[in-house]
């Protein structure tokens, strides 16, 4: 709520000093996210709004195998990973365009292309699990003395290889 014209000025001797307006009240994160979602719905050619409603617009079979990629100059690019789904998009092109326009998204044409979504690397998901039992972790395996160089080394390395990682590397290089 802003200040009235009289509240913005403060008397100072014979003159007046202008005061800054109060900052707006902070809003919780959930209401900010709702504002972003509402802004998606208000824009007529917004890819985020289309992706949000893609399941309702395209239907379950198409939505699970095809996805909107971009909107440029009122042309929607839809990608499919398999040739059969490309053909299904071609056959349902006019119906899909009509549904998109009925949803209030300003699209004039559809372009269909082959699209291979990036695969999720399962190894990245298991990275924390691997690191939790890694032999070089001192906090879990403790310290031990290397059998080759007699230097302190992680206990997991000594148990696994019988030597520290530095000696193991030297051993491998010498045996090449």
Buried (B, 14 or more C-beta within 10 A) or exposed (E): EEEEEEEBBEEEEEEEEEEEEEEEEEEEEEEEEEEEEEEBBEBEBBBBBBBBBBEEBBBEEBBEBBBBBEBEEEEBBBBBBEEEBBEBBEEBBEEBBEBBEEBEBEBEEBEBEEBEEEEEEEEEEEEEEEEEEEBBBBEEBEEBEBEBEEEEBBBBBBEBBEBBBBBBEBEEEEEE
